[in-house]
């Protein structure tokens, strides 16, 4: 019996709805309601038809029986015929109901149910047709009530079963039914109007969110949480994976995953069904052309046309990972370069807090066991209080775009002093100074060389002074004696030797004077 009923309902739905598939709007809902009405009305009509035929046979109401059978046949035709549109079938059902109601009222009066059918017709019209047809049915009822009242008043219609049946009584009885019609049609119209407004808002929201889904720059899919089959995909997914929409919707999610994926599809779907969401920072997916891409997956369980579904966001991070790798390699290379540099670098922000440094800065400390830079600490935490005001002024100059350079000596017990040349340079980003870089360079060797040279110069000056004063004094005396001997009456050979002594002494004197003059010149230049 159940199978026969299913076949019957499918056949009626096919013939009544035809190509008018029920939608989410009020018209679609009314079409579906009319289909249910016809489906139930045909077999249910037998409940009223069979007793009516029996009554006709016993009391002789043959005309009523003919009308009942004719209306039933027309209902069957409306149910199974494909020759009429669904709108024509709706109007035909209303007309059949009016014919049956008028016939029963005309021949049976109060003993029939014609006035009850008349009361139902506007409500049925309000449910399956527009408000205009419903109010037109109410006016039709009013016209029929007044028309029958006129017939009763003129004795054209005189029910045999009730001689007290008057026009006034007819109008009074049916006015209450007409009142109920007006109330119910108004209520149904209000309900349908509210449903229409809600349906319109839901449609707009659905359309809005679907546009967000479809126009999203990130690939998004809707997946069945039980099977993993694709239910919908947006345009970005088609561009990312290279499939046509029809191809994509015939795939399972396992078709785009690589064989070496850690988690199985069933494990992931089970987690989504249990928790309602799933995230994976890195997954490997395969495109239609076979290329493998890195994707980040974020999934949430949503309601998809009344059924649970997985909304998946799959962002291609292949280029991002490659860029991060290049950045990491660049940072590693830069760090290697900075750590192998002979200079120490300390990067400060605008407030003087340490943002970065290289390992060379530790070599510029006397006590390397206690001197440990930390990122986020203020530079003043590693500086004596008496030096902070001067360094603050230098920082302010660097923040104004100036370059500041100075040398500092760190005395060491039993060892030469440690000399560091410091340079504060502004750090510029987007044409704005965002910090300062403190560069330190060990110049101890240079300073010590300069000190050695200065000490040697002092020694040379002492030698020069000794030569020019202490050595020259006896030389001058020697020259004087040579002059005396030269002018004395001596033999030629002695005179010749005396001349040689005098010339040699003069030559030595000139040399000493030349050395002394050079030393004085150098001293004056310094």
ChimeraX attribute file (.defattr): number of C-alpha atoms within 10 A of each C-alpha:
attribute: neighborCount
match mode: 1-to-1
recipient: residues
	/A:1	5
	/A:2	7
	/A:3	8
	/A:4	9
	/A:5	11
	/A:6	11
	/A:7	11
	/A:8	14
	/A:9	17
	/A:10	13
	/A:11	14
	/A:12	21
	/A:13	20
	/A:14	17
	/A:15	20
	/A:16	28
	/A:17	20
	/A:18	13
	/A:19	10
	/A:20	13
	/A:21	12
	/A:22	15
	/A:23	12
	/A:24	12
	/A:25	16
	/A:26	19
	/A:27	16
	/A:28	16
	/A:29	16
	/A:30	19
	/A:31	23
	/A:32	19
	/A:33	15
	/A:34	25
	/A:35	23
	/A:36	15
	/A:37	15
	/A:38	23
	/A:39	23
	/A:40	12
	/A:41	16
	/A:42	18
	/A:43	12
	/A:44	11
	/A:45	15
	/A:46	13
	/A:47	11
	/A:48	11
	/A:49	16
	/A:50	14
	/A:51	11
	/A:52	17
	/A:53	19
	/A:54	13
	/A:55	14
	/A:56	16
	/A:57	12
	/A:58	10
	/A:59	9
	/A:60	12
	/A:61	16
	/A:62	14
	/A:63	12
	/A:64	19
	/A:65	19
	/A:66	13
	/A:67	16
	/A:68	22
	/A:69	17
	/A:70	14
	/A:71	20
	/A:72	20
	/A:73	13
	/A:74	15
	/A:75	22
	/A:76	17
	/A:77	15
	/A:78	24
	/A:79	24
	/A:80	18
	/A:81	15
	/A:82	15
	/A:83	11
	/A:84	17
	/A:85	16
	/A:86	20
	/A:87	15
	/A:88	12
	/A:89	21
	/A:90	21
	/A:91	15
	/A:92	16
	/A:93	22
	/A:94	20
	/A:95	14
	/A:96	18
	/A:97	20
	/A:98	21
	/A:99	18
	/A:100	22
	/A:101	21
	/A:102	21
	/A:103	18
	/A:104	23
	/A:105	22
	/A:106	19
	/A:107	18
	/A:108	19
	/A:109	21
	/A:110	18
	/A:111	12
	/A:112	15
	/A:113	16
	/A:114	23
	/A:115	22
	/A:116	15
	/A:117	18
	/A:118	28
	/A:119	23
	/A:120	18
	/A:121	23
	/A:122	27
	/A:123	25
	/A:124	19
	/A:125	24
	/A:126	25
	/A:127	20
	/A:128	25
	/A:129	20
	/A:130	16
	/A:131	20
	/A:132	12
	/A:133	16
	/A:134	25
	/A:135	20
	/A:136	15
	/A:137	24
	/A:138	24
	/A:139	15
	/A:140	16
	/A:141	23
	/A:142	16
	/A:143	12
	/A:144	16
	/A:145	22
	/A:146	17
	/A:147	13
	/A:148	19
	/A:149	20
	/A:150	17
	/A:151	16
	/A:152	19
	/A:153	16
	/A:154	11
	/A:155	12
	/A:156	11
	/A:157	18
	/A:158	19
	/A:159	19
	/A:160	11
	/A:161	11
	/A:162	12
	/A:163	8
	/A:164	10
	/A:165	17
	/A:166	19
	/A:167	20
	/A:168	13
	/A:169	12
	/A:170	19
	/A:171	18
	/A:172	11
	/A:173	14
	/A:174	20
	/A:175	16
	/A:176	12
	/A:177	18
	/A:178	21
	/A:179	13
	/A:180	15
	/A:181	23
	/A:182	19
	/A:183	13
	/A:184	16
	/A:185	23
	/A:186	17
	/A:187	14
	/A:188	17
	/A:189	20
	/A:190	13
	/A:191	12
	/A:192	20
	/A:193	14
	/A:194	12
	/A:195	14
	/A:196	16
	/A:197	14
	/A:198	13
	/A:199	16
	/A:200	15
	/A:201	12
	/A:202	14
	/A:203	14
	/A:204	12
	/A:205	12
	/A:206	12
	/A:207	12
	/A:208	12
	/A:209	12
	/A:210	13
	/A:211	12
	/A:212	12
	/A:213	22
	/A:214	19
	/A:215	14
	/A:216	15
	/A:217	13
	/A:218	16
	/A:219	22
	/A:220	25
	/A:221	24
	/A:222	24
	/A:223	25
	/A:224	20
	/A:225	22
	/A:226	14
	/A:227	12
	/A:228	19
	/A:229	18
	/A:230	19
	/A:231	18
	/A:232	17
	/A:233	21
	/A:234	21
	/A:235	18
	/A:236	20
	/A:237	23
	/A:238	18
	/A:239	12
	/A:240	16
	/A:241	20
	/A:242	14
	/A:243	15
	/A:244	13
	/A:245	14
	/A:246	10
	/A:247	10
	/A:248	23
	/A:249	18
	/A:250	11
	/A:251	14
	/A:252	17
	/A:253	18
	/A:254	16
	/A:255	14
	/A:256	17
	/A:257	18
	/A:258	16
	/A:259	12
	/A:260	8
	/A:261	12
	/A:262	9
	/A:263	9
	/A:264	13
	/A:265	17
	/A:266	14
	/A:267	10
	/A:268	16
	/A:269	21
	/A:270	15
	/A:271	14
	/A:272	20
	/A:273	18
	/A:274	11
	/A:275	11
	/A:276	16
	/A:277	18
	/A:278	19
	/A:279	14
	/A:280	11
	/A:281	11
	/A:282	16
	/A:283	19
	/A:284	18
	/A:285	24
	/A:286	17
	/A:287	18
	/A:288	16
	/A:289	9
	/A:290	11
	/A:291	9
	/A:292	17
	/A:293	20
	/A:294	19
	/A:295	19
	/A:296	17
	/A:297	17
	/A:298	17
	/A:299	20
	/A:300	17
	/A:301	21
	/A:302	15
	/A:303	10
	/A:304	14
	/A:305	7
	/A:306	7
	/A:307	9
	/A:308	16
	/A:309	24
	/A:310	27
	/A:311	24
	/A:312	20
	/A:313	21
	/A:314	22
	/A:315	21
	/A:316	20
	/A:317	16
	/A:318	16
	/A:319	11
	/A:320	11
	/A:321	14
	/A:322	11
	/A:323	12
	/A:324	12
	/A:325	12
	/A:326	12
	/A:327	12
	/A:328	12
	/A:329	12
	/A:330	12
	/A:331	12
	/A:332	12
	/A:333	12
	/A:334	12
	/A:335	15
	/A:336	13
	/A:337	12
	/A:338	17
	/A:339	17
	/A:340	13
	/A:341	14
	/A:342	14
	/A:343	20
	/A:344	23
	/A:345	22
	/A:346	22
	/A:347	22
	/A:348	25
	/A:349	18
	/A:350	16
	/A:351	13
	/A:352	17
	/A:353	19
	/A:354	22
	/A:355	16
	/A:356	15
	/A:357	22
	/A:358	19
	/A:359	18
	/A:360	19
	/A:361	22
	/A:362	17
	/A:363	14
	/A:364	18
	/A:365	15
	/A:366	13
	/A:367	10
	/A:368	11
	/A:369	8
	/A:370	9
	/A:371	14
	/A:372	12
	/A:373	19
	/A:374	13
	/A:375	14
	/A:376	13
	/A:377	14
	/A:378	17
	/A:379	19
	/A:380	16
	/A:381	11
	/A:382	12
	/A:383	11
	/A:384	8
	/A:385	9
	/A:386	8
	/A:387	10
	/A:388	15
	/A:389	11
	/A:390	9
	/A:391	15
	/A:392	13
	/A:393	11
	/A:394	20
	/A:395	26
	/A:396	14
	/A:397	17
	/A:398	23
	/A:399	23
	/A:400	13
	/A:401	18
	/A:402	14
	/A:403	16
	/A:404	15
	/A:405	14
	/A:406	11
	/A:407	13
	/A:408	13
	/A:409	13
	/A:410	14
	/A:411	12
	/A:412	10
	/A:413	7
	/A:414	6
	/A:415	7
	/A:416	13
	/A:417	16
	/A:418	19
	/A:419	21
	/A:420	21
	/A:421	16
	/A:422	20
	/A:423	19
	/A:424	24
	/A:425	22
	/A:426	25
	/A:427	19
	/A:428	13
	/A:429	9
	/A:430	6
	/A:431	7
	/A:432	12
	/A:433	16
	/A:434	15
	/A:435	24
	/A:436	27
	/A:437	23
	/A:438	20
	/A:439	19
	/A:440	23
	/A:441	19
	/A:442	19
	/A:443	17
	/A:444	17
	/A:445	13
	/A:446	11
	/A:447	17
	/A:448	15
	/A:449	12
	/A:450	12
	/A:451	12
	/A:452	12
	/A:453	12
	/A:454	12
	/A:455	12
	/A:456	12
	/A:457	15
	/A:458	12
	/A:459	12
	/A:460	13
	/A:461	17
	/A:462	13
	/A:463	16
	/A:464	21
	/A:465	18
	/A:466	14
	/A:467	18
	/A:468	20
	/A:469	15
	/A:470	12
	/A:471	14
	/A:472	19
	/A:473	13
	/A:474	11
	/A:475	17
	/A:476	14
	/A:477	12
	/A:478	15
	/A:479	19
	/A:480	14
	/A:481	14
	/A:482	20
	/A:483	15
	/A:484	10
	/A:485	17
	/A:486	18
	/A:487	10
	/A:488	9
	/A:489	9
	/A:490	12
	/A:491	8
	/A:492	9
	/A:493	9
	/A:494	13
	/A:495	17
	/A:496	13
	/A:497	14
	/A:498	20
	/A:499	16
	/A:500	13
	/A:501	18
	/A:502	20
	/A:503	14
	/A:504	13
	/A:505	20
	/A:506	16
	/A:507	12
	/A:508	14
	/A:509	19
	/A:510	13
	/A:511	14
	/A:512	20
	/A:513	17
	/A:514	13
	/A:515	16
	/A:516	19
	/A:517	14
	/A:518	12
	/A:519	20
	/A:520	14
	/A:521	11
	/A:522	11
	/A:523	11
	/A:524	8
	/A:525	7
	/A:526	5
